[in-house]
């Protein structure tokens, strides 16, 4: 199975989306006193995943 650039961008955006979700949920349930920091970091991961997803097929 060869990985071309579109598959690499797809897998990396999926992994970043999962990390962002994990950060948000970790902040909400495990560390509620630091939830804003975890949530902002998670939204940042979402933004990077969105940018990678937008780059698929264009690079």
N, C-alpha and C positions, 0 to 999 in steps of 0.2 A: 504494500500500500504506500504509494508515494504521496508526500505532502507538498502540495503546491502552496503558493502564497495565500490564496483565498481560504484554504482549509486552516492554515496557520492563524490567519486573522480571525476566523470563526471560532476555533478552539480557544484562542487567547481571550476573545471577548466573552465567551462562556465562562471561562475560569475567573476572569475579573468580575463578572456579574455575580458568580457564586461567592467570591471573597467579599464583595460589597454587601451582599445579603447577610453573610455570616457576621460581618462587623456590626451591621445595624441590629441584628437580633441579639448579638452578644452584649451590645450596649444597653438594649432595652431590658433584657431579662437577667443578666448576670451582674452588670455594673450600672445600676440605674443612676447613681450619683455622677457618673461620667458619660451619660448617654448622649449628650450633645456632641462631644468629641468623636465618639464612635460613629454617630449618625452622619456627621459631616464627612468623615473619612469614607464611610460607605457610599455616600452620594458622589464623592470624588471618584471612587472606583466605578460607579455606574456611568459617570461622564466619560471616563477613559474607555470603558467597554463600548459605549455608544459610538465614540470616535473610531475605534477599531472596526466596529461593525459597518460604519459608513465608508471606511477605506476599502472594504472588500470589493474587488472587481475594478477598482480605480487605480491601484498602484501596480 
